[in-house]
Amino acid sequence: MIIADMQVKQDYSLAPFSQEAKDLIRSYRLNQIVKAKISGIRKEASVPQFRMFHACMRTIADNTSDSQWNDLVKVKVQLKHLLNFFKSTVVLPDGSIHFELDSFAFSNYSKVFKEKIIERSLPILAKKIGITVDELLVNCERYS
């Protein structure tokens, strides 16, 4: 499977958007039938915002001695629990409850954005190391 950026043309056909996309598509024969999964590209603004969010989480991991928050993976897990950012909830036969955490991956950006995860996370992150949200954003610029 390949993932290539395509562009919708005036006749509603798809064409490679870049030379890189053309090179990827050349792995198929001419007129070969292929299966495609198509999605639109996100707004340009979402990429810098998403990078900033991850930079803020790295800032916290690098500036705390709390063993539950001192690396990026731990920061993500803690935030997901605090924000109830779950993919699903499962009740096991013994009655215990398991929460499957959802992903902060860019491919899940629409849900992260819709649930205002970034806006809700920033005050939590800033408070964790005793600074304001504005100070956090200034400090995280070096990570982005």
C-alpha positions as CSV (number, residue, x, y, z in Angstrom):
1,M,0.0,0.0,0.0
2,I,1.2,3.5,-0.8
3,I,0.0,6.9,0.4
4,A,0.3,9.6,-2.1
5,D,-1.1,13.2,-2.2
6,M,-3.6,13.4,-5.1
7,Q,-5.4,16.4,-6.6
8,V,-9.0,16.4,-7.9
9,K,-9.0,17.7,-11.5
10,Q,-11.7,19.6,-13.4
11,D,-13.1,16.3,-14.8
12,Y,-13.1,14.9,-11.3
13,S,-10.2,12.5,-12.0
14,L,-7.4,12.2,-9.6
15,A,-3.8,13.2,-10.5
16,P,-0.6,13.0,-8.4
17,F,-0.1,16.3,-6.6
18,S,3.7,16.2,-6.6
19,Q,6.7,14.5,-8.2
20,E,7.0,12.4,-5.1
21,A,3.4,11.2,-5.5
22,K,4.1,10.4,-9.2
23,D,7.1,8.4,-8.3
24,L,5.0,6.4,-5.8
25,I,2.3,5.7,-8.3
26,R,4.7,4.4,-10.9
27,S,4.9,1.2,-8.9
28,Y,1.6,0.3,-10.5
29,R,1.1,-0.7,-14.1
30,L,-0.8,1.6,-16.5
31,N,-4.5,1.0,-16.4
32,Q,-4.2,-1.2,-13.4
33,I,-7.3,-1.1,-11.2
34,V,-6.3,0.0,-7.6
35,K,-8.3,0.4,-4.5
36,A,-8.2,3.9,-2.9
37,K,-9.1,5.4,0.4
38,I,-9.5,9.1,0.0
39,S,-9.5,11.9,2.6
40,G,-9.1,15.6,2.4
41,I,-5.9,17.3,3.7
42,R,-6.3,19.2,6.9
43,K,-6.1,22.9,7.2
44,E,-2.5,24.2,7.1
45,A,-3.0,25.8,10.6
46,S,-3.6,22.4,12.2
47,V,-0.1,21.2,11.6
48,P,1.7,24.0,13.6
49,Q,-1.0,23.8,16.3
50,F,-0.4,20.0,16.6
51,R,3.3,20.5,16.7
52,M,2.9,23.1,19.4
53,F,0.7,20.7,21.5
54,H,3.4,18.0,21.4
55,A,6.1,20.6,22.2
56,C,4.2,21.6,25.3
57,M,3.9,18.0,26.4
58,R,7.7,17.5,25.9
59,T,8.3,20.7,27.9
60,I,6.4,19.2,30.8
61,A,8.2,15.9,30.6
62,D,11.6,17.7,30.6
63,N,10.8,20.0,33.5
64,T,9.3,17.9,36.2
65,S,10.6,15.4,38.7
66,D,7.3,13.7,39.0
67,S,7.9,10.1,38.0
68,Q,4.4,9.9,36.5
69,W,5.0,12.8,34.2
70,N,8.7,12.7,33.4
71,D,8.6,11.5,29.8
72,L,6.4,12.2,26.8
73,V,4.5,8.9,26.9
74,K,3.7,9.4,30.5
75,V,2.5,12.9,29.9
76,K,0.2,11.7,27.2
77,V,-1.3,8.9,29.3
78,Q,-1.9,11.3,32.3
79,L,-3.6,13.8,30.0
80,K,-5.8,11.2,28.4
81,H,-7.0,10.0,31.8
82,L,-7.6,13.5,33.1
83,L,-9.5,14.5,30.0
84,N,-11.4,11.3,29.7
85,F,-10.1,10.9,26.2
86,F,-11.1,7.3,25.7
87,K,-11.7,5.3,22.6
88,S,-13.9,2.8,24.4
89,T,-14.9,1.5,27.8
90,V,-15.1,-2.2,28.4
91,V,-16.6,-4.0,31.4
92,L,-14.9,-7.3,31.9
93,P,-16.7,-10.5,33.1
94,D,-15.2,-9.9,36.6
95,G,-16.9,-6.5,36.8
96,S,-13.7,-4.5,36.4
97,I,-13.7,-1.6,33.9
98,H,-11.1,-1.1,31.3
99,F,-10.7,2.3,29.5
100,E,-9.0,2.1,26.1
101,L,-7.2,5.4,25.7
102,D,-7.6,7.2,22.4
103,S,-4.7,8.6,20.4
104,F,-3.2,12.0,20.1
105,A,-1.8,11.1,16.7
106,F,-2.2,13.6,13.9
107,S,-4.4,11.1,12.1
108,N,-6.9,11.5,15.0
109,Y,-6.6,15.3,14.8
110,S,-10.3,15.9,14.0
111,K,-11.4,14.3,17.2
112,V,-8.6,16.0,19.2
113,F,-9.8,19.3,17.7
114,K,-13.5,18.6,18.1
115,E,-13.2,17.7,21.8
116,K,-11.0,20.7,22.4
117,I,-8.3,18.5,23.8
118,I,-5.5,21.0,23.2
119,E,-7.3,23.9,24.8
120,R,-8.3,21.8,27.8
121,S,-4.8,20.4,28.1
122,L,-2.8,23.6,28.2
123,P,-3.9,24.7,31.7
124,I,-3.3,21.2,33.1
125,L,0.2,21.2,31.6
126,A,1.1,24.7,32.8
127,K,-0.2,24.0,36.3
128,K,1.9,20.8,36.5
129,I,5.2,22.8,36.4
130,G,3.8,25.9,38.1
131,I,3.7,28.4,35.2
132,T,0.9,30.2,33.2
133,V,-0.3,29.0,29.9
134,D,1.4,31.9,28.2
135,E,4.7,31.0,29.8
136,L,4.3,27.4,28.7
137,L,3.7,28.5,25.1
138,V,6.8,30.7,25.1
139,N,8.9,27.9,26.7
140,C,7.7,25.2,24.3
141,E,8.7,27.2,21.2
142,R,12.2,25.8,21.5
143,Y,10.8,22.2,21.0
144,S,8.7,22.9,17.9
